[in-house]
Amino acid sequence: MKIKKMFTLLSAVIMAGSMTTNAFAKEVVQTPEVSYDVTSLEDRIAKLEYNDQHPDFEFHGYARTGLLLNAERGLKKSSTFPGPFDKKFVGRLGNEDNTYAELEFVKRFYMENGSWAKFHAMLVSDTASYSDNSGNISDDASGWGTSSIQARQIYVEMGNLPTFTGAFKDSTVWAGKRYYNRRDIHITDQYYTDMSGTGLGIDNIALGEGKLSLATVARNSDLGFEEDVIGLVAKYSIGNFEFDLVGAKSQDNEDNDSDRAKNGFQAFGQYNLGSYYGLNGFSKFYAQVGSGIGATYGLGSLGNALGNYKKAMSYKVGTWGLTTLNDKWDLFTTVYGQYDDKPENSDTKDHKDNGFETAFVVRPVYKINSNFELQFEGGIGYTESDFADDTNADGTFYKLTFAPTLKMDSNQFWARPEIRTFVSYVGGETEDRSKEKTKYKNDNIRVGVQAEVWF
């Protein structure tokens, strides 16, 4: 009987608690509801594919590293005189002695309205040391020496902005420090246009049948002077044609009242041929003209250097291209010529001579199999200089290189990484422009190895 009474009493308590809970439950309206993901399998797959095509993070890079040794001087390092010859004259294959690396990190941002942004950060390191540190051990008790790491690019770009319509619908806006409007010839490692610096720009504005890009960019002198240059850059692409107009000004030159130009102008044009002069491949023809800051060493860049004098004018024409001759042979060639009309320096009288330079470089590649090829490179260049104290400018330079190369797919000229061994014959004759008129002749054999990669 007692057990029965206890059970009855317990049941009554439970029922009372249940009733109390139900009574108060109607008042707790702020309690969130639990939602469940009912996305279809097709939607999930589509989202995964979108994320694969639009990653939040990117990692890009370029690097080259290796040895360049003088075979006629007991395999002595060839960084010292007569060191690597100017690559724009004789080519880069078997003619580079440094370890150079670019590491770029890109963070992407996406919004539900379809807009996107990217943050770019690039670190660059360059050293001619063959040690496992970046400098001289004696420079630092820690043994790491001096560092050569620099931040070459730090900028933000935005695109697909909903408020951008009409001609600006496909435009992108950027600001910061960046590589800009660079056109390079790979086998000579030369940028015949390079407006890199720090500034602001908008690219891909629809104008007629083409695209217009506008930017204002500032940079320092290329040769270590304190003078700054600011430029306005306009680029227009239509069909197979590209055109640039660049105006530049240096207030520092204005303040110093020097013979160097206070401003300058450049014009550039290029035609992109869809064949290698009628053969399979591609080729490009370009022409440049510049005045003042845009002349001599400043042609093709915003540089402010010793040749940028008042009334100076420079003219340059060139062509380069790549062809696959057959299943076994690729061929890359480049040739250019530049003439500089320089006025006399009223102070030193050193700069009264005009300048001229020209070069031809060719790189044939023979594919033995899918992983092994033989690269050859020949180059010859001639230059005249107007600097009285420049002992290694006037003259002729030449190089022949043979480089057995291992790569993952030799059927693709641009495929990297590559590991090369090489032997190079380099030579040339230069003339001291001083009163002694001393001539230097250098002929020697270089050997070495190099790895190169980009991604």
N, C-alpha and C positions, 0 to 999 in steps of 0.2 A: 504494500500500500504506500509506504514512504517513497519507494522508488517511482511509483506511478505519479505521485504528487510532484516529485522533483522534476520529472520529465515534462509534466504539464507546465510547471513554472518556467522551465528553460525555453520551451516552445513559445510561451507568451512573450518572453524577453526578446527572442529573435524576431518575432513578428512586429513587436513594437519598434525595434531598431530599424527594420526594413521600412516601416511606414514613415518613420522620422526622416530617413534618408531620401525617400521619394518626395517627401514634402519639401525639403530644402533644395532638391536637385533642380527644380524649376527656376530658382533664383540665381543659380551659378551660371549665368549666360556668357561670362567671359572665358570659359574653358574652351581652348582651341579644339577644332575638329581634326582628326587624323586623316590625311589624304594618302592615297595609294597611287603608285605609278602604273598607269594602265597603257603606257606608250606601246604601240604595235612594234613587232619585230622589224618591220620595214623601216619605221621611223628611227629605231635605234641604229640600224645598219647605216642609214643615210647620215645620221649624226656622226658616227665613227668615220665614215668616208670624208665628211666635211672637215673633221678635226685633222685627219691625215693630210688633207690638201691645204689646210690653214693652221699650221702648228703655232703654238704660243711662243715657241723659242726656236731660234736658228743658231747654228754655229758654222762659220765659214773660215777659210784660212788659205794662206799661201806660204810656202817655205822653200828655200834652197840652202844647201849646205855642202861643203866639200873642201878638198885640198887643191891648191894650185902651186906646183913646185917647179923650180928651174932645174931641168935635167942636166944642164951644162955647168952648174955650180953646186954639185954634190947634193942635189935635191933641196936646195935652199928655198925657203918660202919666197914666193914671187910677189908679195905685197909691196916690197920696197922697190925703188927705182931699179930697172925700168918697169916695174909693176904691170898690172893688167892694162892693156891698151884701151882707149876710149871705145866703148861698145857700139856707139853709133857709127863709127868708121869701119870696124872690122867684124862686128858681130859678138854675141855673148857666149856662144858655145865654146867651152874650153878656155874661157877668158874671164872667169869670175872666181874670186878668192875669199868671199865673205860668207857668213851665215846670216841670212835675212829671213825674217818671219813676220807675217801679219796674221793676227787672230782677231776675228770679228764676231761679236755677240749681238744678236738681234732679239729683242723682246717685242712680241706682237700684242696688240690690243684690239678687241672686237666689241662693237656695240650692237644692240638689238635693232637699231635703226639702219644697220648696214655699213656704218662708217668704220674705219680702221685707222690704226696708227702704229708706227714702228719706232723703237728707240734703238739706235745703232751705237755701239762702242767698239773701237778697234785699237788694239795695242800692237805696237811694232817694235821689233828688236833688230839691230844691225850691228854686227861685230866682225872684224877681220881676225880675231884671235882664234887660234886652234886649240886653246885650252878649254877646260870645262867650266870656266868662269868668264865673265864679260870684260875683264880688264887685266891690269897688271897686278899680280899678287902683292907687290910691294906697296901698292897704293893704299892698301887697306889691311889692317892687322887681322881682320876676319878671314882674309884669303879670297874674298869675292870680287875685289877690285871695284871699278866704276861701272855703273849700269847704263845701258843704252836704250832702255825701254821708254817709249814715248806713246802718248795718246794721240794718234793721228786722226781719228774720227770720233766725234761725240755730237750726234745730232738727232733730231726728231722729225719724222715726216707723217703727214696725214692725208687720207684719201677717201673717196666715195662719200663725201660730206653731203647730207641731204639738202642743205641750203645752197649748194653749188649746182646751178642749172645752166642750160644753154651752152655757151662756149666753154664754160668751166666745169661741166658735168664730170668729165674724166680727169680733171686736174688733181695734182698732188702738191701740197705745200710743205716746205721744209725750212728748218732753221738750225744753225749750229756750225760746227767745224767738220768739214767733210771733203772727200774727193769729189770733184765736180767737173763735168764736161771733159773727161779724159779719153783720149784716143791714143792707143799705143801700137807699136810694131813689135811683136813678140821677140823676134830673133835678134833685134838690136836693143831691146829693153828701153825704147825711146817713146816718150809721150809728145807727139807733135802738137797736141793741144792739151792743156792741163790748167784749168781755172780753179784749182782747189784753194780753199781758204776757209774763212769763217764769215757767215752771212745769212741771207734769207732769200728764198726763191719760190717760184711757182712753175711747175712743169706741165706740159701736155695741154696747153690751151688750144682749143680748136680754132683754126684760122684758115678759112678757105678749105682746100683739100689737104692741108698739112697741119702740123702741130708746132706751137710756139712755146718756148720756155724763157723765163726772165729771172734774173738773179742779180743781187748786189753782193759782192764778195770782197773781203779785205784780207791782206796778207803782208808779211814782212819781206824784206829783201832776201834773195836767194843766196847772197854771198856774205852774209853776216853783218851787213850794215844795219843801222838803227832805223833807217827810213821805212815807213809804211806806205802801202799802196792800196787804194780802194778802187774797185772797178764795177762797171755795169755790163752785164753779159746778156746778150740776146741770141738765142739759137732757134732756127726754123728748119724743120725737116719736111720734105714733100717728095713723095715717090722715092727715086734713087738719089735725090740730092739732099745735102746738108749745108746750111749756111750759118756762120757766126758773125756777129758784130760786137766789138768790145771797146769800151772807152775806159780810161784809167787816169787817176790823178794821185800825185804824191805831194801833200802839203809840206812834208819835211824837206823835200827838194826846194819847194818854194821858199820856205823859211831860211834855208841855208844859202840861198842865192848862188847855187853852184852851177856848173856847166851841164849838170845832168838835167834831163827833161822833167818838167813839172807835170806834164800830162802826156797822153799817148792814145793811139787809135789802132785797132786791128780789124782786118776782114779776113774771113776764111771761107773756102768753098770746097766741097768734096762730092765726087760722083762715085756711087757704089755700083760697080758693074757686076751683073749676075753670072759672070764667067771669068776664067783666068785668061784674059785677052783672047777670048774666043774658044778656049779649051774648058774642060770641066773644072769647076772650082769657083773662086771669086777673086776680084781685084778692086782696088780703089785708086782714084786719082785725086790729088788735092793740091790747092794753091793757097798761099798766104801772103799778106802784105801788112806791114806794121810801121808805125812812126813813133818817135820819142820813146816813152816807156815801153811801147809795144814793139820796139825794134831790137836787133841784135840778139842778146841773150834773153830779152823779154818776149821775143816772137813766139806766140803759142801759149804764153802764160801771163801771169800778173807779176812777174819778177821785176825787181828793181836792182840793176847790176851796173858794172862799170861801163858797159857798152851803150847804155841808154841815154845818149846825149841829145841835146836840142837839135832839131832838124835831121836827126838820124833816120834813115829809111832802110827797111829790109824786105827782101822778096824771096820766097821759097816755093819750089814745086817738087812734087814727088809722086811715086806710085809704088804700091806693094800688093802682093797677093799670094794665094796658095792654090795649088792644083794637085789632083791625084792623076798622075800620068797613066798608070795602069795598076794592076793588082800588087805590084812590087814597089813602085816608086811614088813618093810624094816630093813636091818641090815648092819651096817658099823663097820668094825674092823680094828685095826692096832696093830702091834707088832714089836719091834726092839731090838737089842742089840748092844752095842758099847764097845770096849776094847781099852784102851789107854796105850801104853808102853812109860813111861816118864823117861828120865835120871835124875840123881841127879843134882840139882842146886849147882854149885861149890861154890857159895857165901853164901847162906843161909841154904843149906842142907834141905830145906823144901819140895823139889819136888822129893823125891826118891821113893815114892809109886806109883804104877800103878793105873789106874782108870778103873772102869767098871760101866755101867748103862744099865738098861733094863726096858721096860714098855709094858703093854698090856692095850688097851682101847677098849671098845665095846659100840656102841650106837644102841639099838633096837628102832624102831618107830612103834607104833600101830595107825592105821588110824580108827578113830571112824566114821567120815563121811567126806565129801569133804572139810570141812572147819575146822575140829577139830581133833587133834591127841594127843597122849600121847608119849612123848619122855623120854627115860630112858638112863642113861649113867653110866657105871662103869669103873673105872680105877685103876690100881695098878702099882707102879714103885719102883725100887730100885736103889740106886746110892752109889758109893764110890768115895770120893774125896781125893786129895793129898794136899790140901791147909791147912796149920797149923792154919790159923786164920779164917777159914770158919766154922761157928757154925751151919749152917743149910743146909749142903750138904749131909753128910753121913746118910743113913737111908732108911726107907720104907715109902711110901706115898700111900694113898688110898682115893677113893671118890665114893659115890653113889648119883645119882641125879634123881629126878622125876620132869618132866616139862610138864604140860598141855600147849598145844600150839594152837594158832589160826592163820590160814593162808588162803590165797585165794584159794589154790588148794593143799590139802594134798596128792593127788595122785602122786605128783612130789616131790621127796626128795629134789631137788635143788631149788624148787620154793621159792621165797622170794617176799615180806616181810613176817616176822613172828613176832608174839607177844607172849612171853612166860612168864609164872609164874613158879617158881621152888622152891624146897626144896632140899638141899644137905647135906649129912652127909660126913664130911671130917675128916681125921685123919692121924697120922703118928708119927714116932719116929725117931728123929735125934740125932746125937752125935757130941759134940764139940771135935775137933781134938787137942785141946790144952792139956796141961799137966793135967788139972783137969778132963778131960774125962767126962764132964757133959752131961747128957742125957736130951732131951726134948721130952715130949709126948703131943700131941695136938689132941683132939677129940672134935668136936663141930658141931652144926647144923647151916647151913646158909639158909636164905630165900631171895627171891628177884624177880625181874621182868626184862625182857630184850626184846628190839626190835632189829631186824637185817634185813638189806636190802642190796641188790646189784642189779645193772642194767648196 
